[in-house]
Amino acid sequence: MVVGDDDTATMGSGEVSALATPRLLALAAAATVAALAGHLPEHETSVGTRVELEHLRATGVGKRVAAHAELVGIAGWLLRFTVRAEDGEGLLVGRGEVTRAVVDRKRFASRLD
């Protein structure tokens, strides 16, 4: 992604025009979803349950950031990923772990009503 004005402090997380930590978190979560694409049965999906994220480097508007996730552990229905985000120059912007739970789509949705 290219960092835009909407990805910065306008999210309510600070006062500078740099990639906001909540946006980096969303990028990390999206990377875990992408890593799972095509690997779960149609009736299942995954939901985030835990995040640990270090935001290590400021990234200004107009700069590129990409996140990549790797599945590193499975414990029953819990999936643990490591995530790395790098800027367009290959410098580490953030890193962490995301845990997702595999759930039945219909059963999960029925609990939201």
C-alpha positions in Angstrom: 0.0 0.0 0.0 1.0 3.6 -0.4 0.6 5.6 2.8 -2.1 8.3 2.3 -3.4 11.1 4.5 -6.2 8.8 5.8 -3.6 6.3 7.0 -1.9 8.8 9.4 -2.8 10.7 12.6 -6.2 11.5 11.1 -7.2 8.1 12.5 -7.1 9.6 15.9 -3.9 8.0 17.0 -1.5 10.9 17.2 -0.6 14.2 15.6 2.0 13.5 12.9 1.7 12.8 9.2 3.1 9.3 9.4 1.6 5.8 9.1 -0.6 5.4 12.1 -0.1 2.3 14.3 -3.8 1.3 14.0 -3.4 1.3 10.2 -0.2 -0.8 10.5 -2.2 -3.2 12.7 -4.9 -3.4 10.0 -2.3 -4.1 7.4 -0.8 -6.9 9.6 -4.3 -8.4 10.1 -5.0 -8.3 6.4 -1.7 -10.1 5.7 -2.8 -13.0 8.0 -6.1 -13.2 6.1 -4.3 -13.3 2.8 -1.9 -16.0 4.1 -5.0 -18.2 4.8 -6.8 -17.5 1.5 -7.9 -20.8 -0.1 -6.7 -22.9 2.9 -10.0 -23.1 4.9 -13.1 -25.0 3.9 -15.9 -22.7 2.5 -18.0 -23.0 5.7 -15.1 -21.7 7.9 -13.4 -18.4 8.3 -11.0 -16.9 10.9 -11.3 -14.1 13.3 -8.5 -12.2 15.1 -8.1 -13.0 18.8 -4.7 -11.6 19.9 -2.2 -9.1 18.5 1.3 -8.1 19.6 2.8 -5.5 17.4 5.9 -3.3 17.5 5.8 -0.2 15.3 9.5 0.4 14.7 9.9 3.0 12.0 8.0 6.1 10.9 6.7 6.0 7.3 5.6 9.2 5.6 2.7 9.9 3.2 3.5 8.7 -0.3 5.8 5.9 0.9 5.1 2.2 0.3 4.5 -0.3 3.1 3.8 -4.0 2.6 3.1 -6.7 5.3 3.7 -10.4 5.0 2.4 -13.1 7.4 3.7 -16.6 8.0 1.8 -19.3 9.8 4.1 -20.5 12.6 1.8 -22.5 14.9 -1.5 -24.4 15.1 -3.1 -25.3 18.5 -6.5 -26.8 17.8 -8.5 -24.0 16.2 -6.0 -21.3 17.0 -3.6 -20.2 14.3 -0.5 -18.2 15.2 1.3 -16.0 12.6 4.4 -13.9 12.6 4.0 -10.6 10.7 6.6 -8.3 9.2 6.0 -4.9 7.5 8.6 -3.3 5.4 8.8 0.0 3.5 9.6 0.3 -0.2 13.3 0.3 0.6 13.1 -3.0 2.5 13.5 -1.4 5.9 11.6 -3.0 8.8 8.6 -0.8 9.8 6.9 -3.2 12.2 6.8 -6.8 13.4 4.7 -8.9 15.6 2.4 -11.9 16.1 -1.3 -12.3 15.3 -3.5 -15.1 16.6 -6.6 -16.0 14.7 -9.4 -18.5 15.6 -11.0 -20.7 13.0 -14.8 -20.5 13.3 -17.9 -21.7 11.5 -19.2 -18.8 9.5 -22.9 -19.3 10.1 -22.6 -20.1 13.8 -20.3 -17.1 14.4 -22.7 -14.8 12.4 -25.7 -16.1 14.3 -24.1 -15.0 17.6 -23.9 -11.4 16.4 -27.7 -10.8 16.4 
